[in-house]
Amino acid sequence: MIASDWKSNAVKIVVGITVILFLSNINAIVDCILHPQIPYFDLEHIIVGATSAFFCFVFFGILFVYVIHLKNINKERTILLNEVIKAKNRAEENDRLKTAFLNNISHEIRTPFNGILGFLSIIQENDLTDNERKRYFTIINKSSDRLLKTINDIVEISQIQTGQINLKITETNLSKLSGELKDQFSPKAESKGLRFNINYTLTNAAGHINTDKEKLNSILSNLIDNAIKFTKAGSIELCIRSDDDNLKFSVQDTGIGIAKDKHQIIFDRFVQADVSETRHYEGSGLGLSIARSYVELLGGKIWLASEEGQGSTFFVTLPYHAVMEKIPPNITEAYIEDKKGEIKKMKILIVEDDETSQLFITKAIQKNNIEVLEVSSGAEAIDACRKSPDIDLILMDIKMPGIDGYEATRQIRLFNKDVVIIAQTASGLIGDREKAIEAGCNDYLSKPVKKEKLIALIQHHFDNT
């Protein structure tokens, strides 16, 4: 403020001096013209006076322009400095949030690993009771599921950030989807003493829509999982309804609630409602960011109503696309009910280059009525199929050295159109399923493969229930 006043006063002084000098010389010139009889006002004086006036005017004019220019430069520098300070503060905040996020991810990976490795060593002890051993196996399974969810979240958010997410619109039965969500989350809610209810108000016809089922399932699963995680007592309710133009979903809980100043930022990547070292809840914190990305990809909106200590309700609206005609599915639905029972007598070829995975699959399906062949490369798989045309099923790993699973499948299809081929891969990326089907596979499994799901999928293709 002081610097600004000084510059302003300096400009006024310069302008004043310039005007006075100029006017004084102009007055001398005018007097010389009007009173030529005065001897000392000769031509030399006129030239000197005019020249002095001109150079005074030019000098102080330049000085005035320079002062104004300096003032503008200082103003621009001040604006630029403020922008740099703001950018620095934003960068520091982003760095802080990313550091907190990475620390949380590290925690979410190391903690379940600790449970898995720790209890694997304990269950090898001989002095454990059956109940203790069973309890420790349960902890190992829960830790494995937690680790897998963290990995899946990281993969999903990476694909979203790099723009690798594409929609796969198929006919979706919302009634069936709600039943699957009920089966999936009821045990988890009940283990905490919570009630999980579904309020489904659609008619049978209205419940058949065209959408991306996997994305919709991910949206609702993330919202329900969060609700259970942050609710200590009470209930969680999923509501599904529609109007003429939109499907409306809501997930309501009686949990801890969310402060109003965090209603928007909790949807951002690297941001959680609690990023402190003392956070009490597990999870990567990516679920809401993934849910929002999928909602926007489907052309919808997501928002919440919540107060701290009063519970939360998350709302989702999506465009309502009713099924006008049946869309023939080209891929078996990802959800398969776990089934128990024997597989009929058949010959199965396991194509797997990882020794551990090959041993697991062999033990999972090997029965008295199953003949198992094992190979570890795509070239060996092609050769085995030529030598044994009576193979009923091929469990085809995708990523292998040399000829990969896609190419091996394409070559097998040239001479064997009937054998059932189920692709299996550890990458689990969006688009892998479609690539497998395009190559000639009948179905697809993402690792880690659970024994019950594998048996159920085989039963599905061979109609043995």
C-alpha positions as CSV (number, residue, x, y, z in Angstrom):
1,M,0.0,0.0,0.0
2,I,2.9,2.4,0.9
3,A,4.8,1.5,-2.3
4,S,1.7,2.2,-4.3
5,D,1.2,5.7,-2.7
6,W,4.9,6.5,-3.4
7,K,4.6,5.6,-7.0
8,S,1.4,7.6,-7.4
9,N,3.0,10.7,-5.8
10,A,6.1,10.3,-7.9
11,V,4.1,10.2,-11.1
12,K,2.2,13.4,-10.0
13,I,5.4,15.3,-9.3
14,V,6.9,14.3,-12.7
15,V,3.8,15.3,-14.6
16,G,3.7,18.6,-12.7
17,I,7.3,19.5,-13.4
18,T,6.9,18.6,-17.1
19,V,3.8,20.7,-17.4
20,I,5.4,23.7,-15.7
21,L,8.6,23.6,-17.8
22,F,6.7,23.2,-21.0
23,L,4.3,26.0,-20.2
24,S,7.1,28.3,-19.2
25,N,8.9,27.8,-22.5
26,I,5.7,28.1,-24.5
27,N,5.0,31.4,-22.8
28,A,8.5,32.7,-23.8
29,I,7.9,31.7,-27.4
30,V,4.5,33.4,-27.4
31,D,6.0,36.6,-25.9
32,C,8.7,36.6,-28.5
33,I,6.2,36.4,-31.3
34,L,3.8,39.0,-29.9
35,H,6.6,41.4,-28.9
36,P,9.3,41.3,-31.6
37,Q,10.5,44.8,-30.6
38,I,12.0,43.4,-27.4
39,P,15.7,42.9,-28.4
40,Y,16.6,39.9,-26.2
41,F,13.8,37.7,-27.7
42,D,15.8,36.9,-30.9
43,L,15.6,33.8,-33.0
44,E,18.3,32.1,-31.1
45,H,16.3,32.4,-27.8
46,I,13.2,31.1,-29.6
47,I,15.0,28.0,-30.8
48,V,16.7,27.3,-27.5
49,G,13.3,27.7,-25.6
50,A,11.4,25.5,-28.1
51,T,14.1,22.9,-28.0
52,S,14.2,22.9,-24.2
53,A,10.4,22.5,-24.0
54,F,10.5,19.7,-26.5
55,F,13.2,17.7,-24.8
56,C,11.6,18.3,-21.3
57,F,8.3,17.0,-22.6
58,V,10.0,13.9,-24.3
59,F,12.2,13.1,-21.2
60,F,9.5,13.3,-18.6
61,G,7.0,11.6,-20.9
62,I,9.4,8.6,-21.2
63,L,9.9,8.7,-17.5
64,F,6.2,8.7,-16.9
65,V,5.6,5.7,-19.3
66,Y,8.5,3.8,-17.6
67,V,7.1,4.3,-14.1
68,I,3.7,3.1,-15.3
69,H,5.4,0.1,-16.9
70,L,7.2,-0.7,-13.7
71,K,3.9,-0.5,-11.8
72,N,2.3,-3.0,-14.3
73,I,5.2,-5.4,-14.0
74,N,5.0,-5.4,-10.2
75,K,1.3,-6.0,-10.4
76,E,1.8,-9.0,-12.8
77,R,4.6,-10.3,-10.6
78,T,2.3,-10.1,-7.6
79,I,-0.5,-12.1,-9.4
80,L,2.1,-14.6,-10.6
81,L,3.5,-15.0,-7.2
82,N,0.1,-15.6,-5.7
83,E,-0.6,-18.2,-8.4
84,V,2.7,-19.9,-7.6
85,I,1.9,-20.0,-3.9
86,K,-1.5,-21.5,-4.6
87,A,0.0,-24.1,-6.9
88,K,2.6,-24.9,-4.3
89,N,-0.1,-25.3,-1.6
90,R,-2.2,-27.6,-3.9
91,A,0.9,-29.7,-4.8
92,E,1.8,-30.1,-1.1
93,E,-1.8,-31.1,-0.3
94,N,-1.9,-33.6,-3.1
95,D,1.5,-34.9,-2.0
96,R,0.2,-35.3,1.6
97,L,-3.0,-37.1,0.4
98,K,-1.0,-39.4,-1.9
99,T,1.4,-40.2,0.9
100,A,-1.4,-41.0,3.2
101,F,-3.1,-43.0,0.5
102,L,0.1,-45.0,-0.2
103,N,0.6,-45.6,3.5
104,N,-2.9,-46.9,3.7
105,I,-2.4,-49.2,0.7
106,S,0.8,-50.5,2.3
107,H,-1.2,-51.1,5.5
108,E,-4.0,-52.9,3.5
109,I,-1.5,-55.2,1.8
110,R,0.8,-55.9,4.7
111,T,-1.9,-56.5,7.3
112,P,-3.7,-59.4,5.6
113,F,-0.3,-60.8,4.5
114,N,0.6,-60.8,8.2
115,G,-2.5,-62.8,9.0
116,I,-1.9,-65.2,6.1
117,L,1.8,-65.9,6.7
118,G,1.4,-65.8,10.5
119,F,-1.4,-68.3,10.8
120,L,0.0,-70.5,8.1
121,S,3.0,-71.1,10.3
122,I,0.9,-71.6,13.4
123,I,-1.4,-74.3,11.9
124,Q,1.6,-76.4,11.2
125,E,2.0,-76.9,15.0
126,N,1.0,-80.3,16.3
127,D,-0.6,-79.2,19.6
128,L,-3.6,-77.4,18.1
129,T,-7.2,-78.5,18.7
130,D,-9.5,-79.0,15.8
131,N,-11.5,-75.9,16.8
132,E,-8.3,-73.8,16.9
133,R,-7.1,-75.0,13.5
134,K,-10.6,-74.3,12.0
135,R,-10.6,-70.8,13.5
136,Y,-7.1,-70.1,12.1
137,F,-8.1,-71.3,8.6
138,T,-11.1,-68.9,8.7
139,I,-8.7,-66.0,9.5
140,I,-6.5,-67.0,6.6
141,N,-9.5,-67.1,4.2
142,K,-10.7,-63.7,5.4
143,S,-7.3,-62.2,5.1
144,S,-7.0,-63.5,1.6
145,D,-10.3,-62.0,0.6
146,R,-9.3,-58.7,2.1
147,L,-6.0,-58.7,0.2
148,L,-7.7,-59.7,-3.1
149,K,-10.2,-56.8,-2.7
150,T,-7.4,-54.3,-2.2
151,I,-5.6,-55.6,-5.3
152,N,-8.8,-55.5,-7.4
153,D,-9.4,-51.8,-6.2
154,I,-5.9,-50.8,-7.3
155,V,-6.3,-52.5,-10.7
156,E,-9.8,-50.9,-11.3
157,I,-8.7,-47.3,-10.3
158,S,-5.6,-47.7,-12.6
159,Q,-7.8,-48.7,-15.5
160,I,-10.1,-45.8,-14.8
161,Q,-7.2,-43.3,-14.7
162,T,-5.7,-44.6,-18.0
163,G,-9.1,-44.6,-19.8
164,Q,-9.2,-48.4,-20.3
165,I,-12.7,-48.8,-19.1
166,N,-15.4,-49.7,-21.8
167,L,-19.0,-50.4,-21.3
168,K,-20.5,-53.8,-22.1
169,I,-24.2,-53.4,-22.3
170,T,-26.2,-56.6,-21.8
171,E,-29.6,-57.6,-20.6
172,T,-29.6,-57.4,-16.8
173,N,-32.1,-58.8,-14.4
174,L,-32.3,-56.4,-11.4
175,S,-34.3,-58.9,-9.3
176,K,-31.6,-61.5,-9.7
177,L,-28.8,-58.9,-9.1
178,S,-30.5,-57.8,-5.9
179,G,-30.7,-61.5,-4.8
180,E,-27.0,-61.9,-5.5
181,L,-26.2,-58.9,-3.4
182,K,-28.3,-60.2,-0.6
183,D,-26.5,-63.5,-0.6
184,Q,-23.1,-61.8,-0.8
185,F,-23.5,-59.3,2.0
186,S,-26.0,-60.8,4.4
187,P,-23.3,-63.0,6.1
188,K,-21.0,-60.1,6.5
189,A,-23.7,-57.9,8.0
190,E,-24.9,-60.6,10.3
191,S,-21.4,-61.2,11.6
192,K,-21.5,-57.7,12.9
193,G,-25.0,-58.0,14.3
194,L,-26.5,-55.8,11.5
195,R,-29.6,-56.3,9.5
196,F,-29.3,-56.0,5.7
197,N,-32.6,-55.4,3.9
198,I,-33.5,-54.9,0.2
199,N,-36.5,-52.8,-0.7
200,Y,-37.2,-53.9,-4.3
201,T,-40.2,-52.1,-5.9
202,L,-39.9,-53.0,-9.6
203,T,-42.3,-55.2,-11.5
204,N,-40.9,-58.3,-13.2
205,A,-40.9,-56.6,-16.6
206,A,-39.5,-53.3,-15.3
207,G,-36.6,-55.2,-13.7
208,H,-35.2,-56.3,-17.0
209,I,-32.9,-53.5,-18.3
210,N,-30.0,-53.0,-20.7
211,T,-26.9,-51.8,-18.8
212,D,-23.4,-52.9,-17.9
213,K,-24.1,-55.5,-15.2
214,E,-20.5,-55.7,-13.9
215,K,-20.3,-51.9,-13.5
216,L,-23.7,-51.7,-11.8
217,N,-22.7,-54.6,-9.5
218,S,-19.5,-52.8,-8.6
219,I,-21.3,-49.5,-7.8
220,L,-23.8,-51.2,-5.5
221,S,-21.2,-53.5,-3.9
222,N,-18.9,-50.7,-3.0
223,L,-21.8,-48.7,-1.5
224,I,-23.1,-51.6,0.5
225,D,-19.6,-52.7,1.6
226,N,-18.9,-49.1,2.9
227,A,-22.2,-49.0,4.7
228,I,-21.4,-52.3,6.6
229,K,-17.9,-51.2,7.3
230,F,-18.9,-47.9,8.9
231,T,-22.0,-49.1,10.8
232,K,-21.5,-50.6,14.3
233,A,-25.2,-51.2,15.1
234,G,-28.6,-51.0,13.3
235,S,-29.2,-51.8,9.7
236,I,-28.4,-51.2,6.1
237,E,-31.1,-51.0,3.4
238,L,-30.7,-51.1,-0.4
239,C,-33.7,-49.6,-2.2
240,I,-34.3,-50.1,-5.9
241,R,-37.1,-48.2,-7.7
242,S,-37.7,-46.4,-11.0
243,D,-39.7,-43.6,-12.7
244,D,-40.3,-43.1,-16.4
245,D,-36.7,-42.0,-17.2
246,N,-34.4,-43.1,-14.4
247,L,-33.5,-46.0,-12.2
248,K,-33.1,-44.9,-8.6
249,F,-30.9,-46.7,-6.1
250,S,-30.1,-45.8,-2.5
251,V,-28.0,-47.4,0.2
252,Q,-29.0,-46.2,3.7
253,D,-27.1,-47.0,6.9
254,T,-27.2,-46.1,10.6
255,G,-23.5,-45.7,10.9
256,I,-21.1,-43.0,11.9
257,G,-22.1,-40.5,9.2
258,I,-19.9,-38.1,7.3
259,A,-19.2,-34.5,8.1
260,K,-20.7,-32.0,5.6
261,D,-17.3,-30.5,4.7
262,K,-16.3,-33.9,3.4
263,H,-19.4,-34.7,1.3
264,Q,-17.6,-33.9,-2.0
265,I,-14.0,-34.8,-1.4
266,I,-14.7,-38.4,-0.3
267,F,-15.4,-39.2,-4.0
268,D,-12.0,-37.9,-5.0
269,R,-9.0,-40.3,-5.6
270,F,-6.4,-40.4,-2.8
271,V,-9.0,-38.8,-0.4
272,Q,-10.8,-40.5,2.5
273,A,-13.0,-39.1,5.2
274,D,-10.2,-40.2,7.6
275,V,-6.6,-40.3,6.3
276,S,-5.0,-40.0,9.7
277,E,-2.6,-42.5,11.3
278,T,-5.3,-43.4,13.8
279,R,-8.0,-44.4,11.3
280,H,-10.1,-47.3,12.7
281,Y,-11.5,-48.9,9.5
282,E,-9.9,-51.2,7.0
283,G,-10.1,-50.7,3.2
284,S,-8.2,-49.0,0.4
285,G,-10.5,-46.0,0.3
286,L,-11.0,-46.3,-3.4
287,G,-14.5,-47.7,-3.4
288,L,-16.4,-44.4,-3.7
289,S,-14.0,-43.1,-6.4
290,I,-14.6,-46.2,-8.4
291,A,-18.3,-46.0,-7.9
292,R,-18.5,-42.4,-9.0
293,S,-16.4,-43.1,-12.1
294,Y,-18.7,-46.0,-13.1
295,V,-21.9,-44.0,-12.4
296,E,-20.7,-41.2,-14.7
297,L,-19.6,-43.7,-17.3
298,L,-23.2,-45.0,-17.3
299,G,-24.6,-41.5,-17.7
300,G,-25.9,-41.2,-14.1
301,K,-25.3,-39.1,-10.9
302,I,-24.3,-40.0,-7.4
303,W,-24.6,-37.9,-4.2
304,L,-25.2,-38.4,-0.5
305,A,-27.1,-37.1,2.5
306,S,-25.3,-37.5,5.8
307,E,-24.6,-35.9,9.1
308,E,-21.8,-36.9,11.5
309,G,-23.2,-39.4,14.0
310,Q,-26.5,-39.7,12.1
311,G,-25.8,-42.3,9.4
312,S,-25.6,-41.8,5.7
313,T,-27.6,-42.4,2.5
314,F,-26.0,-42.6,-0.9
315,F,-28.2,-42.0,-3.9
316,V,-27.6,-43.1,-7.5
317,T,-29.7,-42.4,-10.5
318,L,-29.0,-44.1,-13.9
319,P,-30.8,-43.7,-17.2
320,Y,-33.6,-46.3,-17.5
321,H,-33.2,-48.5,-20.6
322,A,-36.0,-51.1,-20.6
323,V,-35.4,-54.3,-22.5
324,M,-37.3,-54.1,-25.8
325,E,-36.0,-57.4,-27.1
326,K,-33.9,-60.1,-25.7
327,I,-30.1,-59.7,-26.1
328,P,-28.5,-63.1,-26.6
329,P,-25.6,-63.5,-24.2
330,N,-22.3,-64.5,-25.7
331,I,-20.7,-65.1,-22.3
332,T,-21.7,-67.1,-19.3
333,E,-22.7,-64.7,-16.5
334,A,-20.0,-64.1,-14.0
335,Y,-22.2,-65.1,-11.1
336,I,-22.5,-68.8,-10.6
337,E,-24.0,-70.4,-7.6
338,D,-21.6,-72.6,-5.6
339,K,-22.6,-76.2,-6.2
340,K,-21.5,-79.4,-4.6
341,G,-21.3,-82.7,-6.4
342,E,-19.3,-84.9,-8.6
343,I,-18.2,-84.1,-12.1
344,K,-19.1,-86.8,-14.6
345,K,-16.4,-89.0,-16.1
346,M,-14.3,-87.0,-18.5
347,K,-10.8,-86.2,-19.7
348,I,-9.5,-82.7,-18.8
349,L,-6.3,-81.0,-20.1
350,I,-4.8,-78.5,-17.7
351,V,-2.6,-75.9,-19.6
352,E,-0.7,-74.0,-16.9
353,D,3.0,-72.8,-16.7
354,D,2.9,-72.1,-13.0
355,E,3.6,-75.2,-11.0
356,T,1.6,-74.1,-7.9
357,S,-1.5,-73.2,-10.0
358,Q,-1.2,-76.4,-11.9
359,L,-1.1,-78.5,-8.7
360,F,-4.1,-76.6,-7.2
361,I,-6.3,-77.1,-10.2
362,T,-5.3,-80.8,-10.5
363,K,-6.2,-81.4,-6.8
364,A,-9.4,-79.4,-7.1
365,I,-10.9,-81.5,-9.9
366,Q,-9.1,-84.8,-9.6
367,K,-11.5,-87.6,-8.7
368,N,-11.7,-91.3,-9.5
369,N,-13.7,-90.6,-12.6
370,I,-11.5,-87.8,-13.9
371,E,-8.5,-88.3,-16.2
372,V,-6.2,-85.3,-16.0
373,L,-3.5,-84.4,-18.5
374,E,-1.0,-81.6,-17.7
375,V,1.1,-79.4,-20.0
376,S,2.9,-76.1,-19.4
377,S,2.9,-74.3,-22.7
378,G,0.6,-73.4,-25.6
379,A,2.6,-75.5,-28.1
380,E,2.3,-78.5,-25.8
381,A,-1.5,-77.9,-25.5
382,I,-1.9,-77.9,-29.3
383,D,0.1,-81.1,-29.6
384,A,-1.8,-82.8,-26.8
385,C,-5.2,-82.0,-28.4
386,R,-4.0,-83.4,-31.8
387,K,-2.9,-86.7,-30.0
388,S,-6.0,-86.9,-27.8
389,P,-9.1,-85.8,-29.7
390,D,-11.3,-87.2,-27.0
391,I,-10.4,-84.5,-24.5
392,D,-13.6,-83.1,-23.1
393,L,-12.4,-79.9,-21.4
394,I,-9.3,-77.6,-21.5
395,L,-8.5,-75.2,-18.7
396,M,-6.3,-72.8,-20.6
397,D,-4.0,-70.4,-18.9
398,I,-3.6,-67.2,-21.0
399,K,-0.2,-65.7,-20.2
400,M,2.5,-68.3,-21.1
401,P,5.9,-68.0,-22.8
402,G,6.0,-68.6,-26.5
403,I,2.4,-69.3,-27.8
404,D,0.0,-67.8,-25.3
405,G,-3.5,-69.0,-24.4
406,Y,-5.3,-66.9,-27.0
407,E,-3.2,-68.2,-29.9
408,A,-3.2,-71.8,-28.6
409,T,-7.0,-71.6,-28.5
410,R,-7.3,-70.2,-32.0
411,Q,-5.1,-73.0,-33.4
412,I,-7.0,-75.7,-31.5
413,R,-10.2,-74.4,-33.0
414,L,-8.9,-75.0,-36.5
415,F,-9.2,-78.8,-36.0
416,N,-11.5,-79.2,-32.9
417,K,-14.7,-77.1,-32.7
418,D,-16.3,-79.1,-29.9
419,V,-14.0,-79.3,-27.0
420,V,-14.9,-76.9,-24.1
421,I,-12.2,-74.4,-23.4
422,I,-12.3,-72.3,-20.2
423,A,-9.7,-69.5,-20.1
424,Q,-8.1,-68.5,-16.8
425,T,-5.8,-65.6,-16.2
426,A,-4.3,-63.7,-13.3
427,S,-4.4,-60.3,-14.9
428,G,-8.1,-59.8,-14.4
429,L,-8.3,-56.7,-16.6
430,I,-11.4,-55.4,-18.2
431,G,-11.6,-56.8,-21.8
432,D,-9.9,-60.1,-21.0
433,R,-13.2,-62.0,-21.0
434,E,-14.1,-60.6,-24.4
435,K,-10.7,-61.4,-25.8
436,A,-11.0,-65.0,-24.6
437,I,-14.4,-65.5,-26.1
438,E,-13.2,-63.9,-29.4
439,A,-10.2,-66.3,-29.5
440,G,-12.6,-69.3,-29.2
441,C,-13.0,-70.0,-25.5
442,N,-16.3,-71.0,-24.1
443,D,-15.9,-69.2,-20.8
444,Y,-13.5,-67.4,-18.6
445,L,-12.3,-67.4,-14.9
446,S,-10.2,-64.8,-13.2
447,K,-7.5,-65.9,-10.7
448,P,-7.5,-66.6,-7.9
449,V,-9.8,-69.5,-8.8
450,K,-12.0,-70.9,-6.0
451,K,-12.6,-74.6,-6.1
452,E,-16.4,-74.3,-5.7
453,K,-16.7,-71.8,-8.5
454,L,-14.5,-74.0,-10.8
455,I,-16.6,-77.1,-10.2
456,A,-19.8,-75.1,-10.7
457,L,-18.6,-73.7,-14.0
458,I,-17.6,-77.2,-15.3
459,Q,-21.0,-78.5,-14.2
460,H,-22.7,-75.7,-16.0
461,H,-21.1,-76.6,-19.3
462,F,-21.6,-80.3,-19.0
463,D,-25.1,-80.2,-17.6
464,N,-24.3,-82.3,-14.6
465,T,-26.1,-81.0,-11.5
